[in-house]
Amino acid sequence: MAEGHKHDLAPISMLFSKSWNLFLDRALYLIVIMIIGAAIGIAGVLILGLLFGGSLFASFKSGAIDPVVLSGAGVLLVLLFGAFVLFVSTWINGSIYSLISAKQKQEIGESLSIGIKHFWPMLWLTILNGLIVLGFTGLFIVPGIYIGVAFMFVYYVHFAEGARGFGALMRSKDLIKGNWWNVFGRFLLLIVGIYAVAILLMLLGELFNAPLLFSVVSQLFSILASVYAMAFSVEMYHELAASKGVHKPEVVGRQWKYAVLSIAGYLMFGLIAYSAGSMFVKLMSSIPTDETPDAEQWQEFLKQIESENGNSNFEGLQDALPVLN
């Protein structure tokens, strides 16, 4: 992949230090927003389940509703659940990215309000990002990894610079250009470090025979590690943005290239699925279906049934069975 002009990044030790300072400044507010999102999500799902799921089940049990109507209502309920979860997750993610990206620390209420205002741009950006990355992954994995790294700053670009949709994707890619391997290597080092600590906690739990305690500690560490990873990401974004300056990315003509490559990836997925399905059908068709158990297996089966239920109900059953060779 072409890399373009390279800009030297600050030493990684400085990046970890800046990320730590940002983590200490924003971690509590970020965790509170996560808890608020989880509480709203759980409460909403429970309320929807009790109001609609309970009444549907009661109607089905009493026979007051047609099974076909019940099936349709069940599908509608699942869609309602999905829409609610999508709304809450997009809103909370927007609030989190707004808080972590802001130059000045925001209050929790302010971040939640901004998350609501940016719901539709965030949703569109998430869908667009996911579709392109998944499509590129269909082109034999490697392009998906490349474009996934190139697009990892899209949400910070959106909140810090106001870019939206495809423009935010291209701005993120332009920031990465020339430093893809540096960015990838730094994130890889961060991920390896987080997993190393997680494995250490698991081993300590086994060593001290306290798996439950260390399981709780591991969950807390996972939450804190995710917050630190966001601080790490936004500090790297600020460093790249400072080195390349703020500018509006070129998007004219680039949409078609990404659209064509993404569609090619989905076609590749379809081709692979079709080939795998054809191979499976051929494999299943090659297995004989007229094989029957031999006489010894039938005798053992009958003895087991007779010992459990008595002989009277099975008299003549053996004679009625087909002749087995």
Helices and strands as residue ranges (DSSP letters): H 12-48, I 49-53, H 54-62, H 67-101, H 108-117, H 119-137, H 142-150, H 154-161, H 165-176, H 180-207, H 211-244, H 254-285, H 295-309, G 312-314, H 317-320
